[in-house]
């Protein structure tokens, strides 16, 4: 029996509280129970309670009659058609969406509301003469009601009333049921309703459905994705879409779901003004939210996107424009310089990877490839090639960098459409990067051996710089020797001069990695089990593993570490190198080898390092004075005794590196505000343009 009306008030048959709203009736009902001696206890409980998300009004649960779609009759076919859809992330197909389909129930499509799409069902108002008519077109309505409706919404559509043809007395009438459709029925109808199918556009719909791609957040596995799939299966026996990204939830800076009412996210206008719209786009498109994970939006995360790609990309473009001079770069890939060949081969690989990831709808991996390439381009290719650009006459370098930047602009355009447009138009003078063709990897030369060897060189350089930092040895301080121990060492031997310059060492030597070389060089390995990671997997055995590792009872074969008879997995241990020599530092390489750095600093090395510090100070003073990179200068240095001796020894080097036509040395009388050079020296620098 129904006891509550549509406003949530008790009906007349509930005599004690008739007319009261259900929440207002609580005190009265409690009082009745108490007075009749039936009240067991009266308590208050704090608990979550459903509220209208718009007006925050408390809701009640009330049984109402409803119209349903028999989803259970097509459930098996829905599961079969789901197999034809490519889901990102892939686990949603058989996971959240697949399980929802497996447990699908009949779908209640009617709602007791005023606003919405009226359900086109007319029903007899006399149960003695039952009849139900369902209409599928305006023509059918005009046929039965004698008028073609112009307004299909309430209340106009409800005015269509006609006598019940099954009632011979002519008294009962056919009236539209008062319900409207669930809004998700409207959403699920989008693929065909948007083009007024089936009344027109048959050819268009047949050639555009299923859709190639859609995207919405993970909750739509029970909403839009689901209702489209139901209707497409029932009406067309095919999926509604071929590929879909079901992304995660974007959270505010407080970790809660982003909400306009709570304002728990960075102000978008401020982000656009400070960091640019591309920064926000890159932040979102490169994040795990594309793979179904949740994402906390923070200002720091957005600015990190700028640092990772856009700043290196833009600074490289600026670098090219600074040195291009009178030469007009052209798109070409035939340079024979080893660094040009390397970056062109890396670009070929980048095209291959980004194309593959974009086609797989995996923008985070495409963004990662572009980010890593930007690091190689700026921190290796440009830095190692800088001297080739200084006078603007090395056309191989200029054309190669132009070609690589133009290609990156096209590859990154989907992720950073504004900055790539600015760079691409600045490079080419063309109309728009978004109107160009996607790069083809076949346009670039490949050289896997060169790429592998140069990547190893970069790995060695990174390890060498890490050793310098760990031992407080600044890069401008020259050292004597670096030894590389790795497999296939012959591949890097052609680049030892690059490593010597990069790491500022006098000599680079190589050794092939084998079982004996570490012992010969006095290098040992220490195994450090990570007990917090190991514990959940091995339980009480973790202590015996730690003790065996300390005793050296472990082995490394085929990349697998075994200790106390247990094979450890990645992340469960750390391997450290130890060196017997006090003046030798060792660093592990990702390839499985290691590098040794002689950390001995002789007086001669210290003097040269001080001279290089002086070069750096002069270059900074040139910049502060607003001089062009090609300007010749006169330099005056106020120095102390140690600095003076080092500068005199290396005066030719300093003059050459700083374009100084003359260097004058005077005694440093006052150290306040002077620049520190070397270990304990100070200088003061003055420069002026010569001639």
N, C-alpha and C positions, 0 to 999 in steps of 0.2 A: 504494500500500500504506500502511495506517495504521501508524505507528511509535510513537505516543505515546498513552497512555491519558488518561482524563478528569482525572486529577490532574497531568498534565504530566510523567509518568514514562515513560522508554523501555520498550517492550515486549520480550519475551524474544527475539524475532528479531533485535533489535539487540544482539548478544551482548556486545560490548565495553563497553557502558554500560547494560545491562539493569537496570531498577529505579531508575536515577538520574533525579532531576528535571533538566529540560533545562538550567537555569542551573548546577546542580551538576556537570553533565557536561562543562562547557567545558574545565576543566583536563585531564581525562582525554583528551578528543578532541584537544586541542592536543598533548599528549604523544605520542599515537599517530601524528599527522601528522609530528611531529619525528623520532620513532624510525624511521619508514619513509622519511625523506628527502623527504617531500612538502610540508613546511611552507615556503612562500615567504617570509612575514614575519609577525611578531607585534607588533601595535600596539594602543593604546587610543585610542578616539575619544569625545569628549564630544558628545553629541547628545540631543535630546529623545526620550523613550521613553514608550509608553503605560502608564498605571497605572490600577488600579481607583480611581475617584474616591471610593469610600467608605473602603476599608481601605488604599489606597496601595500595594497589592501589584502588582509588575510583571506584565504580561500577556504571553501568547504568542499567535501567530497559528496556528490549526489548522483545516484543512479538515474540515468536518462536513457530513453530509447534512441537508437542510432541506426544509420544506414552503413552497410559494410561492402567492401570489395572482397570476393572470395580468393584471397591471396594463396591460401593453402592448396588450391587446385592447380596453381602454376608454380609452386615452390620448387619442385624438382627441375623444371625447365629454367627457372631463374638461376639456379646453381650451375646448370650446364652452360648458359650464356655468359655467366661471370668468368668462366675459364677463357673466354675470348678477349677479355679486357686486360690491358697492361696497367698495373697499379704501381704507383710510387708513393710510399715505400711498398715493396713487393709483398711484404707479410700481411698487408691489409686484405689482399684478395681472399686468402683462406683464413685470415685472422678475424679482425673486427667486422669486416663486411661479410665474409663468408659464413662466419658463425651466426651473424644476425639473420642472414638468409635461411640458414639451416633451421632456425627456430622461429621463422616468420609466422605470424598469426594473421587472421583476417583483419583488414584495415578499416577502421571506423572513419568514414569520410564526411560525416555530417556534423555541423556545429550549430548551436543555438545562439546565433548572433544576428545582428541587423546588417552590418557591413560584410560584404563578401560576394562570391559568385553564387547566385541562387541555384539550388539543385533543380534541374528541369524535370521534376516528377510531379504529376497531378494525381490526386487521390480522391476517391469518393468520400463525401462527408457523411454518408449514411452506411454504417457497417452492414445493414441488411442487404445492400446492393454494392458489394465490394468491387472496386475496379482501380487499376493503377495504369497510368499512361506515362511513358518516358519519351521525351522528345530530343531529337538530335539535330534539328535545323530550324531556321526561321520559317521555311516553307511548310514544314510539318505543323508548326504552330498556326500559321495562317490558314492552313487547310481545315483545322479543327475549330479554331476560334473566329475565323472570318476576318481577322485583322493581322497585319504583319507588324510586330512590336518594333518600336524604334529605340526603346530603353529596356535593356535586359536586367536592370537592377531593381531592387526593392525601393519604393513600394509599387512602382509602375507595373512590374511583371506580375505582382500578386493580384492586379485588377483583372487579369485574364481568368474568367470563370465561365463555365458552360454546363448545361445539363448533363447528367450522367446517362450515356446512351444505354446502359444496362438497366436503368430504372424505368419501367413502363409508365409509372405515374408522373414522371418528369419533375419530381420534387427534389430529389437529391442532386447535388452539384459536384462537379469536378473542380477542386481547388488545389493550388500549388502547396506542397508541404512547406512549412515555414523555415526549414533548415537552409543553411548555406554550406557550400563546400569547404572542407579543410583547406587552408591556404597552401598546404603542401601538395594538394591535388593540382592546384594552379601551377605550382612550381614544377611538378613532375610532367605537366603538359607542355612546358616551354618548347621542347624541340619541334613540335608540330604546330602548336598554337601561335608561335611567333610569326608564322607565314600563312596563317588561316587555312591550314590543311585540315580536313580533306576537301574543302570547298574550292581551293585554288592552289597554284604552285605545286602541283603533283611532281612535275619533273625536277624542280629544284629540291624538293624534300627528298626524293628518292636518291638524288646524287649527293646530298649533304648529310645524310643520316645513315649509320651512326656518325656522330661528330668525331673529328679527329682527336680533340683534346678538350678537357675541362679541368677546372681546379676549384677546390673549396677546402675548408678545414675539416679535420678528422671527424668532428661531430656529425657531419653530413652523411656519414655512412648509415645513419638512422633517419636522415632527412632527405635532402635533395637528391643525393646519389641513389638512395633507396627508392624514392617515389618515381624517379625517372625510369629506374630499372623495372619496377613493377609494370608501369604503363607501356614501356617499350616491349616487354615480354608479352603482355596480354594482347596488345593491339597489333604488333608487327612481328612478333617472334624473333626478335634480334635485340642486341644491346642498344642502349641509347648513346653510348660513347665507346671509343676504342682505347683511349689513353686518359689517365686521370692522375693528377697529383692531389693527394689527400694530406694537406700540410697540418702541422701541429698548431698549438694555440699560442698566440702572441700575448705575453704577460707584461704587466706594468712593472715599474722599477721596484715595487714592493713584493713581487712574486705572485700577485693575484691577477686574475683575468683582467685584461686592459678594459677600462671602463671610462666612458665620457663623463659620467656623473661623478666618479671618484677622482678623475684627473690624475691617475697614478702612472703617468708616462711623461717623457720630455715633451715640451711644447714643440709641435711640429714646425711652426713658423720660425721659432728660434733655431731649430736644427737646420732648416733649409737656409736660413740667413747665415749661420755660422759655418756649417759643414757642407751645405749643398744637398740638393735632392738626391744626387747620385750616391752620396754617402749612406743615406737611409736605404736606398734601393740595394746597394751592394751588401749592406749589413744584413738585410732580410734574405736576399737571394743566395748568399754564401753560407747561410746558417743551417743548423740542423732542423729548423722548423719546416724546411722543404721536405725533409724525410720523415715527417710525422712527430718530431720532437717538439717540446715546448721551448719558447724563446723569451727571455727576459730582456726588455728593451731598456738600455741604459745609454747615457751620453758617452760614457767611456767606450762602450762597444761600437757605437756609431763612429767615433773618432778613430778607433782602431782600423775600421774599414778604409778610412782616408789614408792612414799611415801604411797599410799593407799594400795597396795597389795604386791609388790615385796620385799620391805624392811622388812615388818613384816614376810612374808613367809620365806625369806632367813635367817633372824635373828633367827627364831624359829628352822630352820634346823641347824644353827650353834650352838644354845644352846644345842640341843640334842647331836650333835657330841662332844661338850665340856665335857658333863657329862656322856656319855655312858660307858666310862671305858672299862673293860674287858667283859662286858655283850654284847652279840649279840642280839639286839632286834628282836622280832618275831611279825608277824601280828596276833593280837588277839583282841577280843572285849568282854572278860568275866570278866574284873576287876570289883570289887564290891565297890571301893572307889567312893564316891559321885561325886567328880569332874571328875573322869574318866567316870563314867556313864553319866554325863551331857554332856561332850564334844563328847562322842560317839553318844549319842542321837541327838545332834546338827548336827553331821556329817551325820547321817541318813536323817535328814531334808534337809541338804544341797544337798545331792545327789538327793533327790526328786525334789527340786526346780530347780537346775541347769539342770537336765535332761529335765524337763518340759519346761524350757525357751529355751534351745538349740533346742529342737524339734520344738518349735514355732518360731525358727529363731530369737529369741530376745536375742542377746548376751549382750546388755547393762544390762538387768535384771539379767542374769547369772553372769556377772561381779560384779554387785552390791551385789549379794548374797555371792560371794567369798570374796569380800572386807569386808563385815560385819562380815563374819565368821573369817577372819584373825584377825580382831580386838578382837573378843571374845577369840580366841585362844591365842594371845600374851598378851593382856591386862587383861585377866581374868584367863583363865586356867593355862597358864605358870606362870604368876605372883603369883597366889594363890597357885601353886604347887611347887614353886621354892625350898623350903626346902626339898621336897621329892627327888629332883634330886641331891642335893649337894654331897652325898657320893656315888652315882651311884649304890646303892643296891636295890632301890625300883623298882623291875621289872615291877610291874603294871603300874607305871608312865612312865617308859621308853618304854614299849611295846605299851601302849596306844598312846603316842605322836608319836611313829614311825608309827603306824597304821593310825593315822589321817593325818600325813604329806604325807604318801604314797598315801592315797586316794585323798587328795587335789591336789597332783601332777597330777593325772590322770584327775581330774575334770577341772583343770586350763590349761591343756596342749593345748587346742585349742586357748586360749587367750594369753598365754605366753609360747610358745613352747620351747624356748631355756633354760630359767632358770628352768622350770619344768623338762626338760631333765637332767640338771646337778644335781638337787636335787634328782630326782628319781633314777638315776644311782648311786649316792653317797649313797643313803639309801639301795638299793637292790642289787647293783652290776649287774643288768640286762642289756639287750642289749639296749632297748629304751622304754621310757614311751609311745611313739606313736605306739608301737606294742602290747600294753597290752589291756585287755578288759576294757570296761567302768564299773565303780563301780555299784554294785547292792545294793539298799537300804535294801534289805532283809538280807544282811550280817551284818547289824548293829542292836543292840537292840534299841527299841523305848521306850520312857518314857515321854509322853506329860506333865504329871503332874510335873515331875521333871524339865523339860525344862521351863515350865511356871513359876514355883516357883523361879528357879534360875535366870531367866530373870527379874523377879520382884526384886530379890535381887540386880542384877546389876543396875537396874533402881534406886533403893534406894541408892546404893553406888554412882552412878553418881550425884544424887541430893544432897547427903551429901557433896561430894567433891565440888560441885558448891557453896554450902553454905559457906564452908570453904574459898574458893577463894574470894567470895563476901565480906566476913568479915575480910579478911587478916589473916586468921588463918592457918598457914602452917600445912601440914599433919603430920609432926613429933611431933607437939604439941598435947598431949593427951587432950581430953575433957571428961566431965562427962557422958552426957546422950544424946542418940538419940532416938526419938519416931517415930515409923512408924504407920501411920493411912491409912489403905487400905482395900478393900474388899477381903475376903478370906485370912485373915491375918494368918490363921493357916498354910498355905502352906509355909510361910517363917520362921516360928518359929524354924524350925530345922536348920536354917543357921545363927542364930543371932551371934554365935561366929565368923563366917566368916566376918560378917558386922562390928562387934566390932573391929576386927583386921584390916580390910580394911580401916575403917574410923578413927581408933585410938581413940575410945571412951571406957570408962570404962563399960558402960551398954547400952544395946539396949532393949527398951520396945516396945510393940505393942498394938494397939487398932483397933478394927473393925470399919470400916467406916460406919457411919449412920448419920441421920439428926441432932443429938444433939452433937456429939462428938466435932465438930469444935467450937461450942459455949462454951462447957465445958472447952476446952483447950485455950480459949481466942483467937481463930482464926477467922478472918473475910475475906470476899472476896470483891475485888474491880473489877468492870467491866469497861474496857476501850474500848469504841467503836473506831474503826479505820475509821475516817471520810473519808480519801482519798479512801479507798476501798468501804465504804458504799455509798458515794455520788452518783456514777453513777447508783446505783440500786434504791435507795430510794429518791433521789432528795432532795427537801426542808425538808423532814422529818428528815434529819440527825441531825438538831439542837435539835429537840424535843427528839430524842433518846439520844443525849449527855446529855441533862438536866435531863432526867429521870434516866440515869445511875448514875449521880452525886448524885441524891436524893435517890438512893438505890431502885428505883422502877423497879426492874427486877427480873426474876426468872430463875432457872436452873432445868429443869425436863426432865429426860430421855436423858440427854446429849444435850438438845436443850435450848439455851438461848433466852428468850423472854424479850424485853424491849419496853415499851410504846406500847404494843400490837403487836409488830413486831418481828417475829422470825429472828434471825441473822444467817448468814451462816458462815461456816468455813473460817477463815481469816479476818472476818469483826469485830472481837473483840479479846481482850486479857483479861484473867482472872488472877488477881494477888491476892496472899494471904497477909493478914496483921496480925501482932501479937501485942497483948496488952503488952506483956512483953518485956522490953528493952534488956534482956539477952537471948531472944529466937528468933531464925531465922527459917523461914518456907519456904519450897520449894514444888512446885506442882509436882506430879507424873503423868506420862503418863497414868497410870491406873485409874486416877480419884481421888486418895488419895493424901496424902501429908506427909512430914516428918518435924519433929521439932528437932532442934539442940540447945542444951544448950551451949551458947557461953561464959559462965563464965570461966575465967582463974584464978585458985587459985595459990598461990605460989608453992604448991606441984606439980601441973600440969605443971607450967612453968619450974620447976627444971627438971622434967622428960623429957620435950620437949627439954631442953638444952642438956641433956644427949644423946638423940637420934640424935641431930645435931652433937654431938661429934662422935658418931658411924659413921655417914655418912662421916665426915671429915677423920676419920681413914681409912675407907674403900677406900676412894679416894686416900689416901696416899699409901695404899697397892698396888693399881693399878698402881700408878705412879712409884712405886719401882719395878714393874715387878714381884711381888710375885704371886704364884699360889693360887687358892682359898682355898686350904687345908693347906697352910703353917701356922705354929704357929709363933707368933711374940712377940717381946718386944716393948712396947710403952712408949714414953716420951712425956708428955704434958706440955707445958708452958701455964699457965692459970692465969686469974685475980681472984679476991676474989669470986665473984658470981659464976663463972664457976667452980672454985675449990670446993665450997660447993656442987654444984649439982653433980659433977663427983664423989665425995666421997660417996654421998648418993646412987648413982646408979653404983658404980664401978663394981659390979659383973655382972650387965646387960651388961655394955660396954665390959668387958673382954670376956664374953660368945659370944656376937654378932660378935666380931672382931677377935676371936681366939688369944687374947692377954694373954700370960702366966704371964705377969707382967705389971703394969701401974705405971709409975713414974711421980709425979707431981712436977713441979718447977714453980717459980714465973715468970710471963710474964713481962719482963723488957722493951721491945720495941714492940709497937703495929704495927709498919710499916710492911705491908705484912702479918699480922696475919689474921686468918679466923674468920668471924663473926659467933657467935652461940647465940641461945636464942634471946632476944630482944636487949640487949646492951652489950654483952660480946664478948671477943675475945680469941682465943687460937692459939697456934702453935703446929704442930704435927710432930713427928719424929718416924719412925718405923724401925725395923731391924728384920731379920729372926732369930728365936730362934734356938740355938743348931746347 
